[in-house]
Amino acid sequence: MKKLTRTRSIIMKLRMFILPDGPHGDIARGNLYRPYMKSCGRNFKVGTNAYIYNPNGLSVGDNVYIGFNSYLGQGEINLADEVLVGNFVSITASNHISQGKSFRFGGFEMIPISIGPGTWLAAHVCIMPGVNIGEGCLVAAGSIVTRSFEEERLIIAGVPAEKIGELEKS
């Protein structure tokens, strides 16, 4: 079983390597990930060099885009409808845990992440395990989100990220 999974992983990486940049490649990459995902809505697009480490834990709604060079790591990640993941974003739903005085062999814990509908994670954002972000939020470029912001239409920014404003309700 492990060998079969490894073979599929290698085949998928080779396919990703030969796909073109731009809109047609984004659609094709989304379609290649689709069969391995927990659930996937319509019009899923994945930018060049983006990597989904564990597609089995990823659920996406309709019209979700994952930007260039982004990384979605291990654990359960839920991206609702119309989530926009910018370039170089990292979303990881697992953390290393300590054993004795070392994290190296301590294992890890998984804590699900949920990103609300219509939210934009701008470039270089880092979403940590256990974070939930509400509907229609903007997470500013370079922010590191270490806790949840479940209200709607927030502007979130900083290291660590804080609420810095609200977007107009439409």
N, C-alpha and C positions, 0 to 999 in steps of 0.2 A: 504494500500500500504506500509506504513512504517513497519508494522508488518511482511509482507512478505519479505521485504528487510532485516530486522533484522534476520529472520529465515534463510534466505539464507546465511547471514554472519556467523551465528553460525555453520551451516552445513559445510561451507567451512573451518572454523577454525578447526573443529573436523577432517575433512579429512586430513588437513595439518599435524595435530598432529600424525596421524598413518602412514604417509608415511616414507619410509626408507631414511636414509642419503645416499649420494653418487649419482652417475649419473642417476640411475633409478628413484630415488625420485625427482631429479632436473627436469627431463622430466615430471614426473607426476604432480608436482606442477605447472609447466608452462602450462600444459594442463588444469588444474583446473581453472586457472585464465583466460585462453583464451576466454571463452564465455562472460565474463563480461567486456572485454577490448574494448577500442575505435577501435583499429585495432591491429592485431598480425600476424607477418610473420612466416616463417617456423623455426623449431628448437629453440623455446623459452624455456629457462631453468631458474629455480628459485631455489637457494640454500636453505638449511635448515634454518629455522627461519627467512627468509626474509619475509617482509610484505609489501604488496601494499595496502595502505589505501583506495585509490579511483581508482580501475582499470578502471572505465568508462572514466577517463581522460588520460589514458595511451595508447600511440601508440608505438609499437615496430616493427622494421624491421626483417629481417632474421638473424638467428644465434646470437641472443642477450642472454647474460647470466647475471643474477643478483645474486651476491654473498651472502654467509652466513651472516645472521643477518643484512642485508641491509634494509633500509626503504625508500619507495617511497610514499610521502605524497599527500595531496590534491592539485588539480589543473591540468592543462594540461602539460603533460610531453611527449616529443617525443625522443625516442631512435632509431637512425637510424641503418642500417645493421651493424652487427658485433661489436656492442658496448659491452664492457666488464665492468661490474660494480663490483668492488672488494668487499671484506668483510667489513661490518660495515659502508657502505656508506649511506649518507642521501641526498635525492633529494626531495625538497619540493617547489612547485610552488605557495605557498601562504604565506602571511605575515599578522600578526595582525596589526590593525591600532588603533590609540589612539582616545578615546572619553573623552573629558575633560582632566583629569590628569591620566587616567587609560587605560591600554590596555585590561583589563579583559573583558569588554563588548563592546568594540569598533568595533567588527566585524573583517572582514579580506578582503584583496584584493588578487586576483589571477593574476599572471603574468607568462605566459608560459615559459617553459624551453625546449631547444633543444640541444641534444648531437649528433654531427656529426658522420658519418660512420667510423668504425674502431677505435674509441677513447677508451682509457682505463682510467677509474676512479679507481685509486689504493685504497688500504684499508684506511678507516677512512676519506675519502673525504666528504666534505659538499658542495652541490651545492645549492645556494640561488635562490629565484624567479627572473625570467627575464634573466637568464644566457643562452647564446648561445655559444657552443664550436664547433670549426671547425672540419674538417675531419682529422682522424689519429693522434689526439693529445694524449699526455700522461699527466695526472694530477697526480702529485706525492702524495704519501701517506701523510695523515694528512692535506692536503691543504683545505682551505676554500675559495671557489670561489664566489666572490661577484659581479663580472662584467663579461661581455662577452669577449671571445677571439675567433674571427671568422676566423682567418687565419688557414691554414692547417699545420699539422706536428709540432706543438709547444710542448715544454716541459713547463708545468705550475706548479708552486710550491709556497708554503708559506701561511702565514696568515697575511693579506689577500693575495690571490694568485696573482702572477705576472708571466710574461713570463721570463723564465730563460735560454731558449735555443731553438734550433730547431732540429728536427730529420732529418736525411738524407732523401732526396726525392728519392723514388725508381722508 
